[in-house]
Amino acid sequence: MNFNRLIPLDDKGAKIHFGEDYLHFIPAHFLHSPGNFSLYDSHSKILFSGDIGASITHQYGARIDNVDFDDIKDSLQGFHERYMAGNKFCRAWVQKVKQHDVKIMAPQHGSLLSEKNYDKFLSWFEELKCGGDLY
């Protein structure tokens, strides 16, 4: 295997530039796993959030434009309470992703969140009591 092609990723994240566009690896540590990262694509304005925002719903893989976030947050609650380490980490992640112009959030599992519901998700996630906060 040729390890010369590997680019180490610092715990603080990294940006890889492609002309004016870039991929930003955003730390999401302890939000489901210790060394987790989200990925923002500046060209498409998509935030690939991994398991942040994950859910299993009847609209799996659908873009949620026609429903209100309040109608879907119950399908997010249990997973996020159990698998996110604590609110301190949620708040840190929200502050980092707010620095980007996100048009769609694409969790690894569940539905895509359009701008309308993305902002509501961030508000909910920023205040979420989870993991160690619950014990």
N, C-alpha and C positions, 0 to 999 in steps of 0.2 A: 504494500500500500504506500502511496506517495503522500506523506504528511506535509509536504511543502505547500500543498494547495489549501490547507486548513488555516483559517483565520481565528485566533483565539478571541473569545468574547469575555470582556471584563465584566465583573459583577455589576458595574454601574451602567452597563449597556454599551451600545456602539451604533454609529451611523456608517453605512456603506453607501457612498455616492456613485451615481450613474449620471454624469453630466449635472444638470440642475436637480434631478430627482434623487431620492435616497430611500433606503430601507433603514428604519430605526428600530433597533432591538431595545425594548423598554423593560426595565426590571419589574418583575411581578413576583418577587421572591415571597415564598410562604403563602401564596395564593394558589393553593392546591398542591404545590410542591416547592421545596426549598430553593431550587435553582431555576425557577420559572421565568420566562420572558414572554412578552407580547411583541407583536411585530406590526409596525405601521409602515404602509407603502404610500409615500408622498405623491406618487403619480395617480394612483387610483383613489386615494384618500380612504383606503380601507384599513381598519384596525383589526388585525387577526389576534383575538384576545385569548386564545387557548380555551381553558375551562372557565374563565371569567365570563359570566353571562350564559353558561351552559344550561340547557334544559332539554327535557324530552316532552314534546307537546304533539298535539294532533297536526300542527303546522310545521313539522320537522323540515328544516331546510328552507322554509318559506321566508320571504321578506315581509316583515310585519309593518305595513303602512296603514292598514284599515282597522286596527284595534288599538285600544288604549293600553299603555303599559300596566295600569292598575289591574287589567284583566289577565295579564300573564305573570305578574310578579309572584303569585302563589306557586307557580311551577318552578320558580327559581329559588325560593326561600330555603327549603330543606337542604338541598345540595350545597348552597353557599354557606349556610350556617354550619354545616358539618365539615366541609373541606377547605374553607378559608381559615387561616390561622388566627386572625383577629382583626379588629377594626383599624388598628394602627397601620396595618399593611394595606387594607382597602383604601384608606385615605391617601396614603403615599402614592399608590398606583393612580388614583383618580387625579391627583395633582399633576402627575407626569403626563397622562394622556390628554388632559385639558389643554396642553400646550400645542396640540395638533388640530388641524382642520379635518375632522372625521366626518365622512358622509355615510359610512356603513361600518358597523361593528359586526365582525364575523366570528362568533364563538365556534369552538371545535365541534360542539354538539348543540343542536337546537336551531333556532331561527335567527336570521339576520336581523339586526336592529337598525332601522333607518334613523335619520337625524332626529325625528320627532321623539322616538322612544329611546334613543341613545342618551339624550340629555336627562330624561327621566330615570334611566337606568343608573347613570352616574350619581344623581342625587340620592337614589335609593342605596346604592352600593357604598357610597361615602359614609352613610349613617348606619350601615348594617352591623349589628352585633353578631359576632360569629366566633367559632373556635373557642379559644381561651376566654373570650369575653363572657361566655355562657356558663362557665364553671367557677 
